[in-house]
Amino acid sequence: MSKQVQIHIVWMALLMCCSWAQAEQKQVFGDYEVHYIGLTSTDLSPQVAQQYGISRSRNLGYISISVLKTGRKNAIDANVDGSMVNLLGQYKQLDFTRVQEGHAIYFYSTFKFDAEEIYKFNINLKTVKPKKELILKFEQKFYR
């Protein structure tokens, strides 16, 4: 079984087994779809966390983002950076890691959070080919 298939299986299993977790979401920007999911890092399996060097902690959030051209199955490459801010205005810069396995490309970041705090995310995506700037904005509450 290819790593790409394994990742998709893990991704789908994670979404199905964690019904209380916020499911994957997407925003459409013309010809592009930006898919994203936010979880507590303990929702990741120990094997996946170990494979990518992600600590599993009740206080550590995880977001994953991928960009697709509408109507295509394969993700496209992008440069990704972003930030998050809580309702008190406390700001955190996010550092994204790029992962490519076969045709799958996604970007993830981890961050510390306070329980039941709402965070506003502002993610800047610049697609590589063709060049296009997208700004993903969303809010999410994280639970321990």
N, C-alpha and C positions, 0 to 999 in steps of 0.2 A: 504494500500500500504506500503511495507517495506521501511525502510530508504535507503537500497541499491538501490532499484528501483527509489526512489525519487532522489538520488544523480545522478544516470545515466541519468534520465530525465533532471535534471538541467544541467548536463554536456553537453548533446546533444543540449539542447535549447540554451545554451550559445554559443556553436560552430556555430549553425545555425543562430542565430540572430546577431551575431557579425562578419559578413562576412569580415569586414575590419581588424579584429584582426587576429593575426597569428593563424592558425589552429593547432590542435594537431599534433605533429610529433612523429616519433619513430626512434630509431636506433636499429639495430639487432647485437647482440653479440653471434654468434653461436646459441645455443639453447635458448637464452633469447632475449626478446624484451623489450626495455625501452621506454615507452611512456611518452611524456612530453608536456607541454603547458606553455607559458608565456603570461601574460595579465597585464593590468593595473587593480588594485583592484576595480576600479569603474565599471569594466565589470562584476563583481560578483553581483548577485542580493542582495538587502538589507537583505533578509531572510537568504541566505547562509552565507553572511558575518557575520551577527549577530550570527548565529548558531555556527560558528567556532571562533568567537571573532576576526575577521579580520576587521581592519579599512578600510573604503572605501575612497580613496584619489586619486586625479589626479597625485600625485607624488609618489604613492606607487605601486610597481610592485608585481606580484604574479606568482610563478611558482608551478606547480604540476607535480609529477613524479610517475609512477607506473611501476613495473617490472612484466613481465609475462614470463612463460616458453612457448616457441614456440608451438603452436597448442593447448594450454589450454586457457580457458576463465577466470580462477581465477588468481588474482594477487598473487605474492609470497612476503614473508616478506624479509626485508633487513634493514641494517643499512646505513643511508644516511648522508653524510656531503658534503659540497662543498663551493665554493667561486665564486666570479665574479670580473671582472676587466674591467675598461673602457679603451679607447684608450690612455689615458694619464697615464695609469699605476696605477690608484687609485683602491685599492683592498678592497673588503668587504667580510667578512666571512658570510656564510648563515647558519641560524639555521632552521632545518627542524622539522616539527611537523608530527607525524605519526597518520593517521586516519584509523580505521578499522570499516567497517560497513558490517556485514555479511561476504561474501567472498571478498569484495572489500577492498584493502589495497592501500593507496597512501600516499604520503609525500608532504607537501607543505611548502613554505617559502615565506616571504614577505620582501621587501627591498625598500629603497628610491632610486629614479633615477632622472636624469636630462633629460628633454625632448629631444627627437630625438638623444639620445646618444646610441652608440652601445656598448653592453656589451658582454664579452666573459665569458661563464660559464664553470666551471670545477667541475663536480659532481662525487663523489666517492660513489659507491654502493657496499655493501657486502651482498650478499644473505645469508640467514640463513640456509636453507636446500634445496639443498646441498650448501656448502660454495663455493662461487665464487666471485671474485672481478671484477667489471665492472667500466669503467671510461667513463662517458658521457661528451662530449665536444660539445658546440654549441655557436653560436653568435646570438644575437637578438637586434633589435632596439626597444625601447619603446617610445610610444607617449602619450601625455597628452590628 
